[in-house]
Structure formats: C-alpha cells, structure tokens
Amino acid sequence: NTAHLLEIPHMAGIRSFHINRAECISADNTITHRTIDGEIVTEPFLLNADSEKDVIMGVTSGASTPDAAVQDALGQIFLLKKTVAALK
C-alpha cells in the first residue's frame, strides 16, 4: 500500500513525501504531506529549486491511484521549478 511505499525511501535515508493530491505542492515551494508516523506537516519542498541544477526525484503511486493524479502532481512540480527559476 501507499504507506509502505513511503517506508522504503525513508528507511534508506531518502527525503520522501506521501501526498494525496497535486494541491499539496504549493506555489510558495512548500509541500503538505503525511509523514511516516501519519502526521500531516508542511515544509519546504524543492531545496535547491533556485539553482541551475536539475531536480532529481523518483515518483511512485499505489495501484488504485489514477494516472491523472500522478500527472497532476508532476505538473505541479515542473511548474514550481520553472516558477522558482524565473524569479531568480
């Protein structure tokens, strides 16, 4: 299940997020997500978004997650990166 998908990178020390909709990724470069303990928190998202470096991330979803939901979240990420870079 989706909670287990969050455990895998967490156990490897990789920064990871469990979101349930694209709107969890905000234009102010924050992300509201569920932690491994089930707590809902908001924190800075793309830590180096204002740099020239590429953003590298993996994305996965549970079997019941609609493809459109994943595409919407990816769209938010690309838009955020472009917006932050334009403000530089």
N, C-alpha and C positions, 0 to 999 in steps of 0.2 A: 504494500500500500504506500501512499504518498509519504506518510510519516517515516517509513523505513527508507525511502529514497533520500530523505534529509539526513538520516543517521550515517549513511555511507561516507559522504564527504566530511561530515562533522568529525567522525572518528579518525579521519586522515588529517585533520587539522586544516581543512579547506573551508574558507568562508562560504557559507551556504544559506539559502533562504527558501522558505516554504510560503508561497503566495497563492491566493485562490482567485485572483482576478488581476487584470492588467493595471487597473487603477491603483493598485498597491505601490506602483512605481510612480513617484511624483515628479513633476517638472522642477521642483526645488532640489533634486538629486537626493531624495530620501526614499527609503523603502519600508513599508509596513509589512511585517511578516510574522509568522509563527516560529518560535524557537524550538529547539529540540525538547524543551521542557513543556511546551504547549502555551507559553506566554506570548502575547501579542505585543510587539515592540516596533518602534520606528527609529531608524538610524540612517546615517549617511550611506549612500549606495555605491556609486562608482567613485572609488577613492582617488583615481588618477584621471578622471574624466577630462580635466582641463589640459592634460599633456598631449603631446603628439603621438604617444604610444597607442597601439591598438588595445582594445579591451578584449580580453580572452576569457570566455566563460563557457561552461557546459550547461545545457538545459535538458531537463527530463520531465516527464509527467506520468501520472498514473494512467492506467489503461482506460479509465472512464472519462478522462479529461478530453473535452472536444479539441480537435486540431485548431479550431478558430481561437480558442482561449490561449493556446500556446503562441499562435501567430500574433495575437493582440499584445501579449506580453513582450514578445521580441520586438514588435513595432515600437512599443514604449521605450525599450532600451535603446534602439537605434536613434529614435527621435531625441531622447535625452542626451546621448553622446554628441549628436550633431548640434543641439542647442547649446550645450555647455562649451563646445569648441568654438561656436560662433561668438560667444560672449568674451572670449579671450582677447 
